[in-house]
């Protein structure tokens, strides 16, 4: 009776020629498909985790940038003829007080550096505000692209898990059929 039941294992010479038996240790085809899909699911989970961490960092940067922008707007001189004043300070997303001028330089946002001071006049404030707004817009655009990428990764992950579920279901139905035929 065992000769009438097809063996789900890959033939030795065929598997050796493909190098499959070495990698999967003689698993049958459904087990190999399941192992591959589990591995793919784990890879996608790691990619999703990395993408979410990157997005979290970007969101923190945006919170800090908006706080710096608010501080600069509050400090902006109201007249062009007035003297230079400090760009101000703000509390960042970690609860640390930051100097706006230092924060902008550290984050690659262009701000005046004449005389190596940390003060500006109205025109310098206006330029710094415009530069920071441009940087915020750029990061917002990158965030939108990150969301699209994250959605794609989530779709791929769901497909991998659907395929695992389908493989398990089909294998179970096949085994039920074989057991039913043996009765």
Number of C-alpha atoms within 10 A of each C-alpha: 5 7 6 6 10 8 10 11 14 15 12 11 10 11 16 12 9 10 11 16 19 11 11 15 9 16 17 15 15 16 18 16 16 19 15 15 21 16 13 16 19 14 13 19 15 12 16 19 13 13 16 15 12 13 18 13 11 17 16 14 17 19 16 20 24 17 19 26 23 17 18 23 15 11 17 22 22 9 10 11 9 10 11 17 15 18 26 20 19 22 16 19 15 8 8 9 11 17 18 25 24 14 17 19 13 10 11 10 19 17 21 16 13 9 7 7 11 18 18 23 19 19 13 19 23 16 14 22 21 15 16 22 16 13 18 19 13 11 16 15 12 14 18 12 12 17 15 12 14 19 13 13 17 16 13 15 21 14 14 21 17 13 16 21 14 13 18 16 12 13 15 12 12 12 12 12 11 13 10 9 9 10 5
